[in-house]
Amino acid sequence: MRREDFPILNEKVHERALVYLDNAATTQKPQVVIDAIVEAYSHWNANVHRGVHHLSQVATQKHEEAREKVAQLIHAQSSEEIIFTKGTTDSLNMLARSFGEAMVNDGDEIIVSQLEHHSNIVPWQMLCERKGAVLKVIPLRDDLTLDVEAFKGLLSEKTRLVSVAHVSNVLGIINPVEEIIRLAHEKGVAVCVDGAQSVPHLAMDVQQLDCDFLVFSAHKMYGPTGLGVLYGKKEWLDKLPPVEGGGEMIEHVSFEKTTYNVLPYKFEAGTPNYVGSYAFSKAIDYVQAIGLEEVAKYEHELAVYLEEQLVLLSNVRVYAAGQEKAGAVSFNVYKADGGLIHPFDVGVLLDRQGVAVRTGHHCAEPLIDYLGVPGTVRASVGLYNTKEDVDVFVAALKKAIMMLE
């Protein structure tokens, strides 16, 4: 893969060549994405929609072409089904407010899983507190995969929505979302898929998957920060209310009554991040030029190699070892006497050797509590990583272990 396209990979960290293995948190940006941001502000910066002057027309065209590219990326039926947001967290909060306001009442139930990121827990908790609803949790089996049989038992006539991660941001496990969607739909229950960790690594077809909603972020797929997507089936978005009021999302405003704009604009109050959408379109172009299937295959092979090297270390415990994963591997290091070496200490010593990983609870405290540890060390790969990166990381980890034992 083309490491030379990513200028930050030439940086030195503590006088060492950077090995960046924190891609599940955010990916680095190719030069074409950086250039796109400069281009937008340098040549056609103007507020989009309704402007009659040339710059506004160009900006509008770029923004809407980006929406179309996102629709094509995930195989949405129409670009009307693509709502631009600030990120995955914003998308989930927006859905919780809109869906919750229209569809959830006292005693109703929302289902999430034990593996979820806080952004797919807290908005639903807040909804349940507002509406008197109940939050239910899909438990884990001993191998840290979701207990689908238990999920069947959680579904009831009171279930209104299931919201589940496609890929765990901590463990990298690919969850059986196809089966979860099928089982939920058999009961007439809508499903939201958190694709923050799957859209960057797996080919996504929302029509084949048949999810009702999908959320993800641009910055985890080599795009800019501050931009996300809420996909929803048109029949759902048509009947759900907007959650923010202001410019753009209106059709007509009077002091007596306001009517709302058509899709997707009724969910996009205010000035959108048109520079971000354009830059994200360039990230999509970049990945598609390599080939989504090629990227997925390469990253899978690299993640398998990473896990294999970690499993060989006797004092390292890899979580969910051997499970089908996408991108991320979490582990902890133990002393000879069985005592846990704090993941923060491991991360600091890796950083001193130029290796960037993520440590802590990864915004998934319920899962970390379930594992019975204060946190984990997470290494996560992207398309610019190599086996040499993994080898440098493993050598640095061995050195860190020697210093910490």
TORLOLO-47791 format. One record per residue (C-alpha): residue in one letter; residue number from 1; x, y, z. Coordinates in Angstrom, 2 decimals. Each point is the difference from the previous one (the first is absolute). Example, Ala and Ser with C-alpha at 12.3 -4.5 7.8 and 13.67 -1.06 7.14 Angstrom:
<pts>
<pt 'A'; 1; <12.30; -4.50; 7.80>>;
<pt 'S'; 2; <1.37; 3.44; -0.66>>;
</pts>
This chain:
<pts>
<pt 'M'; 1; <0.00; 0.00; 0.00>>;
<pt 'R'; 2; <1.08; 3.60; -0.63>>;
<pt 'R'; 3; <1.57; 1.28; 3.18>>;
<pt 'E'; 4; <1.55; 2.91; -1.88>>;
<pt 'D'; 5; <-3.48; 1.48; -0.50>>;
<pt 'F'; 6; <-0.27; 0.68; 3.76>>;
<pt 'P'; 7; <2.39; 2.81; 0.97>>;
<pt 'I'; 8; <-0.35; -0.49; 3.76>>;
<pt 'L'; 9; <1.58; -3.44; -0.28>>;
<pt 'N'; 10; <3.29; 1.77; -0.68>>;
<pt 'E'; 11; <-0.09; 1.57; 3.47>>;
<pt 'K'; 12; <2.44; -1.00; 2.71>>;
<pt 'V'; 13; <-1.28; -0.73; 3.53>>;
<pt 'H'; 14; <2.62; 0.19; 2.73>>;
<pt 'E'; 15; <2.58; -0.17; -2.81>>;
<pt 'R'; 16; <-1.47; -3.27; -1.24>>;
<pt 'A'; 17; <-1.83; -0.71; -3.24>>;
<pt 'L'; 18; <-3.74; 0.13; 0.71>>;
<pt 'V'; 19; <-1.88; -3.31; 0.07>>;
<pt 'Y'; 20; <-3.66; 0.98; 0.16>>;
<pt 'L'; 21; <-2.28; -2.75; 1.33>>;
<pt 'D'; 22; <-2.85; 2.11; 1.37>>;
<pt 'N'; 23; <-2.23; -0.09; -3.07>>;
<pt 'A'; 24; <-3.13; -1.05; 1.88>>;
<pt 'A'; 25; <0.12; 3.39; 1.75>>;
<pt 'T'; 26; <0.72; 1.98; -3.17>>;
<pt 'T'; 27; <1.78; -0.61; -3.27>>;
<pt 'Q'; 28; <2.66; 2.17; -1.57>>;
<pt 'K'; 29; <-0.82; 2.01; -3.12>>;
<pt 'P'; 30; <1.39; -0.42; -3.50>>;
<pt 'Q'; 31; <1.33; 3.08; -1.74>>;
<pt 'V'; 32; <-3.03; 0.11; -2.30>>;
<pt 'V'; 33; <-2.28; 0.56; 3.01>>;
<pt 'I'; 34; <2.26; 2.71; 1.41>>;
<pt 'D'; 35; <0.15; 1.64; -3.44>>;
<pt 'A'; 36; <-3.79; -0.12; -0.29>>;
<pt 'I'; 37; <-0.41; 2.01; 3.21>>;
<pt 'V'; 38; <2.48; 2.62; -1.22>>;
<pt 'E'; 39; <-1.67; 0.08; -3.41>>;
<pt 'A'; 40; <-3.44; 0.59; 1.45>>;
<pt 'Y'; 41; <1.02; 2.91; 2.20>>;
<pt 'S'; 42; <2.30; 1.45; -2.67>>;
<pt 'H'; 43; <-2.23; -0.13; -3.07>>;
<pt 'W'; 44; <-3.72; -0.47; 0.61>>;
<pt 'N'; 45; <-0.85; 0.60; 3.65>>;
<pt 'A'; 46; <-3.60; 1.21; 0.30>>;
<pt 'N'; 47; <-3.11; -1.10; 1.85>>;
<pt 'V'; 48; <-1.91; -2.70; -1.83>>;
<pt 'H'; 49; <-3.61; -0.14; -1.26>>;
<pt 'R'; 50; <-2.17; 2.94; -1.06>>;
<pt 'G'; 51; <2.98; 2.15; -1.00>>;
<pt 'V'; 52; <-0.26; 1.35; -3.53>>;
<pt 'H'; 53; <3.63; 1.08; -0.36>>;
<pt 'H'; 54; <2.68; -2.19; -1.59>>;
<pt 'L'; 55; <1.93; -1.03; 3.14>>;
<pt 'S'; 56; <-3.16; -1.14; 1.75>>;
<pt 'Q'; 57; <-1.04; -1.99; -3.03>>;
<pt 'V'; 58; <3.38; -1.75; -0.16>>;
<pt 'A'; 59; <0.01; -0.73; 3.73>>;
<pt 'T'; 60; <-3.53; -1.40; -0.20>>;
<pt 'Q'; 61; <0.92; -2.24; -2.90>>;
<pt 'K'; 62; <3.08; -1.36; 1.81>>;
<pt 'H'; 63; <-2.01; -0.63; 3.18>>;
<pt 'E'; 64; <-2.80; -1.85; -1.75>>;
<pt 'E'; 65; <2.41; -2.01; -2.15>>;
<pt 'A'; 66; <1.62; -1.11; 3.27>>;
<pt 'R'; 67; <-3.38; -1.11; 1.32>>;
<pt 'E'; 68; <-0.49; -2.07; -3.12>>;
<pt 'K'; 69; <3.42; -1.63; 0.43>>;
<pt 'V'; 70; <-0.85; -0.96; 3.58>>;
<pt 'A'; 71; <-3.28; -1.50; -1.21>>;
<pt 'Q'; 72; <1.90; -2.03; -2.59>>;
<pt 'L'; 73; <2.61; -1.05; 2.58>>;
<pt 'I'; 74; <-2.57; -1.70; 2.20>>;
<pt 'H'; 75; <-2.42; -0.86; -2.86>>;
<pt 'A'; 76; <-2.85; 2.13; 1.31>>;
<pt 'Q'; 77; <-3.05; 0.11; -2.21>>;
<pt 'S'; 78; <0.17; 3.79; -0.27>>;
<pt 'S'; 79; <2.19; 2.90; 1.13>>;
<pt 'E'; 80; <-3.14; 1.28; 1.78>>;
<pt 'E'; 81; <0.74; -2.69; 2.59>>;
<pt 'I'; 82; <3.39; 1.53; 0.87>>;
<pt 'I'; 83; <-0.05; 2.50; 2.87>>;
<pt 'F'; 84; <3.26; 1.82; 0.69>>;
<pt 'T'; 85; <0.79; 0.39; 3.70>>;
<pt 'K'; 86; <3.03; 0.86; 2.14>>;
<pt 'G'; 87; <0.95; -3.66; 0.49>>;
<pt 'T'; 88; <-1.22; -3.38; 1.22>>;
<pt 'T'; 89; <-0.78; 1.34; 3.47>>;
<pt 'D'; 90; <-2.03; 2.86; -1.44>>;
<pt 'S'; 91; <-1.84; -2.40; -2.31>>;
<pt 'L'; 92; <-0.98; -2.27; 2.89>>;
<pt 'N'; 93; <-1.12; 2.92; 2.16>>;
<pt 'M'; 94; <-2.06; 1.38; -2.87>>;
<pt 'L'; 95; <-1.64; -3.38; -0.58>>;
<pt 'A'; 96; <-0.70; -0.49; 3.71>>;
<pt 'R'; 97; <-1.73; 3.37; 0.18>>;
<pt 'S'; 98; <-1.95; -0.33; -3.24>>;
<pt 'F'; 99; <-0.95; -3.67; 0.20>>;
<pt 'G'; 100; <-0.54; 0.25; 3.73>>;
<pt 'E'; 101; <-2.31; 2.99; -0.29>>;
<pt 'A'; 102; <-2.15; -1.64; -2.66>>;
<pt 'M'; 103; <0.10; -3.70; 0.79>>;
<pt 'V'; 104; <0.84; -0.64; 3.68>>;
<pt 'N'; 105; <-2.40; 0.23; 2.91>>;
<pt 'D'; 106; <-0.17; -0.98; 3.67>>;
<pt 'G'; 107; <0.83; -3.68; 0.49>>;
<pt 'D'; 108; <1.48; -0.49; -3.48>>;
<pt 'E'; 109; <3.39; -1.65; -0.41>>;
<pt 'I'; 110; <3.29; 0.74; -1.77>>;
<pt 'I'; 111; <2.61; -2.73; -0.46>>;
<pt 'V'; 112; <3.77; 0.55; -0.21>>;
<pt 'S'; 113; <2.89; -2.40; 0.64>>;
<pt 'Q'; 114; <2.72; -0.51; 2.60>>;
<pt 'L'; 115; <2.59; 0.98; -2.62>>;
<pt 'E'; 116; <-1.21; 3.50; -0.75>>;
<pt 'H'; 117; <1.93; 3.26; -0.09>>;
<pt 'H'; 118; <-1.36; 2.61; 2.41>>;
<pt 'S'; 119; <-1.51; 1.89; -2.93>>;
<pt 'N'; 120; <-2.28; -2.98; -0.61>>;
<pt 'I'; 121; <-0.96; -0.28; 3.67>>;
<pt 'V'; 122; <-0.37; 3.45; 1.54>>;
<pt 'P'; 123; <-2.41; 1.55; -2.57>>;
<pt 'W'; 124; <-2.33; -2.98; 0.47>>;
<pt 'Q'; 125; <0.28; 0.26; 3.78>>;
<pt 'M'; 126; <-0.91; 3.66; -0.23>>;
<pt 'L'; 127; <-2.96; -0.90; -2.22>>;
<pt 'C'; 128; <-1.17; -2.63; 2.48>>;
<pt 'E'; 129; <0.22; 2.54; 2.83>>;
<pt 'R'; 130; <-2.05; 2.52; -1.99>>;
<pt 'K'; 131; <-2.67; -2.40; -1.17>>;
<pt 'G'; 132; <-0.15; -2.55; 2.81>>;
<pt 'A'; 133; <1.32; -2.73; -2.30>>;
<pt 'V'; 134; <2.23; -2.96; 0.91>>;
<pt 'L'; 135; <3.51; -0.70; -1.32>>;
<pt 'K'; 136; <0.81; -3.68; -0.51>>;
<pt 'V'; 137; <3.45; -1.44; -0.71>>;
<pt 'I'; 138; <1.03; -2.94; -2.19>>;
<pt 'P'; 139; <2.48; -1.98; 2.15>>;
<pt 'L'; 140; <3.25; -1.61; -1.08>>;
<pt 'R'; 141; <0.93; -3.64; -0.19>>;
<pt 'D'; 142; <3.21; -1.33; 1.50>>;
<pt 'D'; 143; <1.83; 0.55; -3.29>>;
<pt 'L'; 144; <-1.01; 3.72; 0.11>>;
<pt 'T'; 145; <-2.40; -0.30; -2.93>>;
<pt 'L'; 146; <-3.59; 1.20; 0.27>>;
<pt 'D'; 147; <-2.49; -2.51; 1.38>>;
<pt 'V'; 148; <-2.54; -0.06; -2.83>>;
<pt 'E'; 149; <-2.20; -2.53; 1.81>>;
<pt 'A'; 150; <-0.26; 2.37; 2.94>>;
<pt 'F'; 151; <-0.81; 2.80; -2.44>>;
<pt 'K'; 152; <-2.98; -1.96; -1.27>>;
<pt 'G'; 153; <-1.31; -0.09; 3.56>>;
<pt 'L'; 154; <0.42; 3.76; 0.40>>;
<pt 'L'; 155; <-2.22; 0.84; -2.98>>;
<pt 'S'; 156; <-3.59; 0.68; 1.01>>;
<pt 'E'; 157; <-3.10; 1.85; -1.11>>;
<pt 'K'; 158; <1.39; 2.99; 1.91>>;
<pt 'T'; 159; <3.31; 0.12; -1.92>>;
<pt 'R'; 160; <0.18; 3.08; -2.20>>;
<pt 'L'; 161; <3.63; 0.05; -1.17>>;
<pt 'V'; 162; <3.18; -2.07; 0.05>>;
<pt 'S'; 163; <3.25; 1.97; -0.30>>;
<pt 'V'; 164; <3.17; -2.06; -0.30>>;
<pt 'A'; 165; <3.59; 0.40; -1.18>>;
<pt 'H'; 166; <0.95; -1.80; -3.18>>;
<pt 'V'; 167; <3.59; -0.27; 1.28>>;
<pt 'S'; 168; <1.10; 0.38; 3.64>>;
<pt 'N'; 169; <2.30; 3.00; 0.39>>;
<pt 'V'; 170; <1.81; -1.80; 2.84>>;
<pt 'L'; 171; <0.24; -3.61; -1.15>>;
<pt 'G'; 172; <-0.28; 0.43; -3.76>>;
<pt 'I'; 173; <-2.57; -2.82; -0.06>>;
<pt 'I'; 174; <-2.41; 0.02; -2.94>>;
<pt 'N'; 175; <-3.45; -0.39; 1.50>>;
<pt 'P'; 176; <-2.74; -2.09; -1.69>>;
<pt 'V'; 177; <-2.02; 3.06; -0.98>>;
<pt 'E'; 178; <-1.65; -1.78; -2.93>>;
<pt 'E'; 179; <-1.59; -2.51; 2.36>>;
<pt 'I'; 180; <-0.87; 2.68; 2.53>>;
<pt 'I'; 181; <-1.76; 2.05; -2.69>>;
<pt 'R'; 182; <-1.89; -3.03; -1.29>>;
<pt 'L'; 183; <-1.20; -0.99; 3.48>>;
<pt 'A'; 184; <-1.00; 3.56; 0.86>>;
<pt 'H'; 185; <-1.88; 0.50; -3.25>>;
<pt 'E'; 186; <-1.93; -3.22; 0.59>>;
<pt 'K'; 187; <-1.40; 1.80; 3.06>>;
<pt 'G'; 188; <-0.53; 3.27; -1.88>>;
<pt 'V'; 189; <2.87; 1.70; 1.86>>;
<pt 'A'; 190; <2.28; 2.59; -1.64>>;
<pt 'V'; 191; <3.79; -0.38; 0.15>>;
<pt 'C'; 192; <2.78; 2.58; 0.08>>;
<pt 'V'; 193; <3.52; -1.20; -0.86>>;
<pt 'D'; 194; <2.97; 1.90; 1.41>>;
<pt 'G'; 195; <2.39; -0.22; -2.93>>;
<pt 'A'; 196; <2.76; 2.21; 1.40>>;
<pt 'Q'; 197; <2.43; -2.94; 0.02>>;
<pt 'S'; 198; <-1.43; -1.98; -2.93>>;
<pt 'V'; 199; <-0.49; 2.49; -2.85>>;
<pt 'P'; 200; <3.78; 0.74; -0.10>>;
<pt 'H'; 201; <0.88; -3.72; -0.19>>;
<pt 'L'; 202; <-2.87; -1.89; -1.63>>;
<pt 'A'; 203; <-2.00; 0.43; -3.18>>;
<pt 'M'; 204; <-3.40; 1.35; 1.06>>;
<pt 'D'; 205; <-3.33; -0.55; -1.75>>;
<pt 'V'; 206; <-2.86; 1.34; 2.11>>;
<pt 'Q'; 207; <-2.62; -1.39; -2.37>>;
<pt 'Q'; 208; <1.40; -3.52; 0.24>>;
<pt 'L'; 209; <0.55; 0.37; 3.74>>;
<pt 'D'; 210; <-3.54; 1.41; 0.30>>;
<pt 'C'; 211; <0.83; 2.18; 3.02>>;
<pt 'D'; 212; <-2.41; 2.83; 0.67>>;
<pt 'F'; 213; <2.75; 2.40; 1.06>>;
<pt 'L'; 214; <3.80; 0.11; -0.30>>;
<pt 'V'; 215; <2.39; 2.48; 1.61>>;
<pt 'F'; 216; <3.70; 0.63; -0.61>>;
<pt 'S'; 217; <2.75; 2.66; -0.03>>;
<pt 'A'; 218; <2.17; 1.39; -2.78>>;
<pt 'H'; 219; <3.12; 0.33; 2.15>>;
<pt 'K'; 220; <0.27; -3.76; 0.53>>;
<pt 'M'; 221; <0.09; -0.50; -3.79>>;
<pt 'Y'; 222; <2.88; 2.34; -0.90>>;
<pt 'G'; 223; <-2.33; 3.01; -0.18>>;
<pt 'P'; 224; <-0.20; 3.19; 2.08>>;
<pt 'T'; 225; <-1.18; 0.34; 3.58>>;
<pt 'G'; 226; <-3.35; 1.60; 0.78>>;
<pt 'L'; 227; <-2.02; -1.87; -2.62>>;
<pt 'G'; 228; <-2.21; -3.04; 0.40>>;
<pt 'V'; 229; <-2.90; -1.74; -1.66>>;
<pt 'L'; 230; <-3.41; -1.13; 1.11>>;
<pt 'Y'; 231; <-1.52; -2.30; -2.60>>;
<pt 'G'; 232; <-3.66; -0.85; 0.36>>;
<pt 'K'; 233; <-2.49; -1.75; -2.21>>;
<pt 'K'; 234; <-2.12; 2.65; -1.70>>;
<pt 'E'; 235; <-3.23; -1.34; 1.48>>;
<pt 'W'; 236; <1.45; 0.51; 3.47>>;
<pt 'L'; 237; <1.51; 3.43; -0.61>>;
<pt 'D'; 238; <-3.24; 1.23; -1.55>>;
<pt 'K'; 239; <-1.98; -0.70; 3.15>>;
<pt 'L'; 240; <2.58; 0.99; 2.62>>;
<pt 'P'; 241; <0.04; 3.61; 1.24>>;
<pt 'P'; 242; <3.02; 2.33; -0.25>>;
<pt 'V'; 243; <1.88; 0.59; 3.24>>;
<pt 'E'; 244; <1.64; 3.37; -0.68>>;
<pt 'G'; 245; <-1.65; 3.14; -1.28>>;
<pt 'G'; 246; <1.43; 2.87; -2.00>>;
<pt 'G'; 247; <1.08; 0.75; -3.52>>;
<pt 'E'; 248; <0.05; -2.60; -2.78>>;
<pt 'M'; 249; <-2.36; -2.45; 1.68>>;
<pt 'I'; 250; <-3.09; 2.12; -0.62>>;
<pt 'E'; 251; <-2.41; 0.35; -2.89>>;
<pt 'H'; 252; <-1.93; 3.01; 1.33>>;
<pt 'V'; 253; <0.16; 1.89; 3.29>>;
<pt 'S'; 254; <-2.61; 2.24; 1.58>>;
<pt 'F'; 255; <-0.69; 0.83; 3.62>>;
<pt 'E'; 256; <-3.12; -2.11; -0.27>>;
<pt 'K'; 257; <1.52; -3.16; -1.55>>;
<pt 'T'; 258; <3.18; -1.41; -1.55>>;
<pt 'T'; 259; <0.06; -2.69; -2.66>>;
<pt 'Y'; 260; <3.07; -2.13; -0.61>>;
<pt 'N'; 261; <2.23; -0.57; -2.99>>;
<pt 'V'; 262; <0.21; -3.20; -2.03>>;
<pt 'L'; 263; <2.57; -2.73; 0.62>>;
<pt 'P'; 264; <2.81; 0.12; 0.79>>;
<pt 'Y'; 265; <-0.08; 3.67; 0.92>>;
<pt 'K'; 266; <-2.63; -0.15; 2.75>>;
<pt 'F'; 267; <2.66; -1.67; 2.18>>;
<pt 'E'; 268; <2.82; 2.43; -0.90>>;
<pt 'A'; 269; <-0.63; 3.26; 1.83>>;
<pt 'G'; 270; <2.46; 2.82; -0.60>>;
<pt 'T'; 271; <3.08; 0.22; -2.17>>;
<pt 'P'; 272; <1.26; -3.51; -0.79>>;
<pt 'N'; 273; <3.63; -1.06; -0.02>>;
<pt 'Y'; 274; <0.30; 0.29; -3.78>>;
<pt 'V'; 275; <3.79; 0.15; 0.13>>;
<pt 'G'; 276; <0.03; -3.20; 2.03>>;
<pt 'S'; 277; <-2.42; -1.77; -2.34>>;
<pt 'Y'; 278; <2.14; 0.92; -3.00>>;
<pt 'A'; 279; <3.18; -1.22; 1.73>>;
<pt 'F'; 280; <-1.77; -3.22; 0.97>>;
<pt 'S'; 281; <-0.99; -0.55; -3.61>>;
<pt 'K'; 282; <3.71; 0.10; -0.87>>;
<pt 'A'; 283; <0.70; -2.58; 2.72>>;
<pt 'I'; 284; <-2.67; -2.24; -1.49>>;
<pt 'D'; 285; <1.53; 0.45; -3.45>>;
<pt 'Y'; 286; <3.42; -0.86; 1.42>>;
<pt 'V'; 287; <-1.14; -3.25; 1.63>>;
<pt 'Q'; 288; <-2.14; -1.03; -2.97>>;
<pt 'A'; 289; <2.93; 0.55; -2.36>>;
<pt 'I'; 290; <1.88; -2.67; 1.96>>;
<pt 'G'; 291; <-3.12; -2.15; 0.23>>;
<pt 'L'; 292; <-2.20; -0.51; 3.05>>;
<pt 'E'; 293; <0.32; -3.77; -0.18>>;
<pt 'E'; 294; <3.76; 0.25; -0.41>>;
<pt 'V'; 295; <0.25; 2.29; 3.03>>;
<pt 'A'; 296; <-2.20; -2.32; 2.08>>;
<pt 'K'; 297; <2.09; -3.04; -0.96>>;
<pt 'Y'; 298; <3.29; 1.75; 0.71>>;
<pt 'E'; 299; <-1.09; 1.35; 3.37>>;
<pt 'H'; 300; <-1.44; -3.37; 1.02>>;
<pt 'E'; 301; <3.27; -1.76; -0.78>>;
<pt 'L'; 302; <1.94; 2.64; 1.91>>;
<pt 'A'; 303; <-2.28; -0.23; 3.05>>;
<pt 'V'; 304; <0.33; -3.78; 0.00>>;
<pt 'Y'; 305; <3.78; 0.33; -0.13>>;
<pt 'L'; 306; <-0.09; 2.51; 2.84>>;
<pt 'E'; 307; <-2.07; -2.32; 2.18>>;
<pt 'E'; 308; <2.20; -2.98; -0.82>>;
<pt 'Q'; 309; <3.10; 1.85; 1.12>>;
<pt 'L'; 310; <-1.63; 1.07; 3.27>>;
<pt 'V'; 311; <-1.29; -3.49; 0.78>>;
<pt 'L'; 312; <3.57; -1.29; -0.19>>;
<pt 'L'; 313; <0.93; 2.16; 3.03>>;
<pt 'S'; 314; <-0.57; -2.06; 3.15>>;
<pt 'N'; 315; <-0.75; 2.97; 2.27>>;
<pt 'V'; 316; <-2.48; 1.64; -2.38>>;
<pt 'R'; 317; <-3.72; -0.74; 0.08>>;
<pt 'V'; 318; <-1.83; 0.75; -3.23>>;
<pt 'Y'; 319; <-3.74; 0.49; 0.42>>;
<pt 'A'; 320; <-2.30; -1.98; -2.29>>;
<pt 'A'; 321; <3.01; -1.67; -1.60>>;
<pt 'G'; 322; <-0.95; -1.99; -3.08>>;
<pt 'Q'; 323; <-3.29; 1.80; -0.57>>;
<pt 'E'; 324; <-0.76; 1.63; -3.34>>;
<pt 'K'; 325; <1.18; 3.60; 0.31>>;
<pt 'A'; 326; <0.26; 3.23; -1.95>>;
<pt 'G'; 327; <2.91; 2.31; 0.67>>;
<pt 'A'; 328; <0.53; -0.06; 3.77>>;
<pt 'V'; 329; <1.64; -2.33; 2.53>>;
<pt 'S'; 330; <-0.15; 0.59; 3.76>>;
<pt 'F'; 331; <2.30; -1.55; 2.55>>;
<pt 'N'; 332; <1.54; 0.33; 3.45>>;
<pt 'V'; 333; <3.43; -0.85; 1.37>>;
<pt 'Y'; 334; <0.56; -1.98; 3.20>>;
<pt 'K'; 335; <3.01; -0.45; 2.24>>;
<pt 'A'; 336; <1.47; -3.41; 0.77>>;
<pt 'D'; 337; <-1.91; -0.05; 3.30>>;
<pt 'G'; 338; <-3.28; 0.60; -1.83>>;
<pt 'G'; 339; <-0.33; 3.66; 0.88>>;
<pt 'L'; 340; <-1.36; 2.31; -2.67>>;
<pt 'I'; 341; <2.32; 2.63; -1.45>>;
<pt 'H'; 342; <-2.14; 3.09; -0.37>>;
<pt 'P'; 343; <-0.78; 0.63; -3.69>>;
<pt 'F'; 344; <0.86; 3.69; 0.41>>;
<pt 'D'; 345; <3.56; -0.92; 0.95>>;
<pt 'V'; 346; <0.29; -2.26; -3.03>>;
<pt 'G'; 347; <-1.33; 2.75; -2.26>>;
<pt 'V'; 348; <2.45; 2.59; 1.33>>;
<pt 'L'; 349; <3.01; -2.23; -0.58>>;
<pt 'L'; 350; <-1.19; -0.86; -3.50>>;
<pt 'D'; 351; <-0.40; 3.71; -0.73>>;
<pt 'R'; 352; <3.58; 0.65; 1.09>>;
<pt 'Q'; 353; <1.01; -2.43; -2.73>>;
<pt 'G'; 354; <-2.09; 1.75; -2.66>>;
<pt 'V'; 355; <-2.96; -2.40; 0.09>>;
<pt 'A'; 356; <-3.49; 1.52; 0.37>>;
<pt 'V'; 357; <-2.70; -2.24; 1.51>>;
<pt 'R'; 358; <-3.10; 0.74; 2.08>>;
<pt 'T'; 359; <-0.32; -0.92; 3.68>>;
<pt 'G'; 360; <-2.84; 0.23; 2.51>>;
<pt 'H'; 361; <-3.68; -0.88; -0.09>>;
<pt 'H'; 362; <-0.47; 1.16; -3.62>>;
<pt 'C'; 363; <-3.34; 1.64; 0.87>>;
<pt 'A'; 364; <-1.41; -3.44; 0.74>>;
<pt 'E'; 365; <0.07; -0.22; 3.79>>;
<pt 'P'; 366; <-2.75; -2.65; 0.34>>;
<pt 'L'; 367; <2.04; -2.38; -2.16>>;
<pt 'I'; 368; <3.25; 0.78; 1.82>>;
<pt 'D'; 369; <-1.75; -0.56; 3.34>>;
<pt 'Y'; 370; <-1.26; -3.33; -1.35>>;
<pt 'L'; 371; <3.58; -0.95; -0.85>>;
<pt 'G'; 372; <1.00; 0.88; 3.57>>;
<pt 'V'; 373; <2.93; 2.23; -0.93>>;
<pt 'P'; 374; <0.69; 3.76; 0.25>>;
<pt 'G'; 375; <0.43; 0.19; -3.76>>;
<pt 'T'; 376; <1.77; -1.62; -2.93>>;
<pt 'V'; 377; <2.69; 0.81; -2.51>>;
<pt 'R'; 378; <-1.51; 0.21; -3.48>>;
<pt 'A'; 379; <1.97; -0.18; -3.25>>;
<pt 'S'; 380; <-1.99; 0.71; -3.14>>;
<pt 'V'; 381; <1.09; -0.06; -3.62>>;
<pt 'G'; 382; <-0.74; 2.08; -3.08>>;
<pt 'L'; 383; <0.75; -0.36; -3.68>>;
<pt 'Y'; 384; <3.40; 1.70; 0.33>>;
<pt 'N'; 385; <1.29; -2.36; 2.68>>;
<pt 'T'; 386; <2.38; -2.84; -0.82>>;
<pt 'K'; 387; <1.32; -3.22; 1.50>>;
<pt 'E'; 388; <3.16; 1.97; 0.73>>;
<pt 'D'; 389; <-2.10; 2.34; 2.16>>;
<pt 'V'; 390; <-1.28; -3.01; 1.91>>;
<pt 'D'; 391; <3.51; -1.35; 0.44>>;
<pt 'V'; 392; <1.24; 3.34; 1.35>>;
<pt 'F'; 393; <-3.00; 0.12; 2.34>>;
<pt 'V'; 394; <0.60; -3.52; 1.32>>;
<pt 'A'; 395; <3.70; 0.69; 0.56>>;
<pt 'A'; 396; <-0.88; 3.21; 1.84>>;
<pt 'L'; 397; <-2.56; -1.89; 2.08>>;
<pt 'K'; 398; <2.57; -2.62; 0.99>>;
<pt 'K'; 399; <2.33; 2.75; 1.12>>;
<pt 'A'; 400; <-2.77; 1.68; 1.98>>;
<pt 'I'; 401; <-0.86; -3.27; 1.70>>;
<pt 'M'; 402; <3.62; -0.50; 1.03>>;
<pt 'M'; 403; <0.03; 3.46; 1.57>>;
<pt 'L'; 404; <-3.30; -0.47; 1.83>>;
<pt 'E'; 405; <0.38; -3.52; 1.38>>;
</pts>
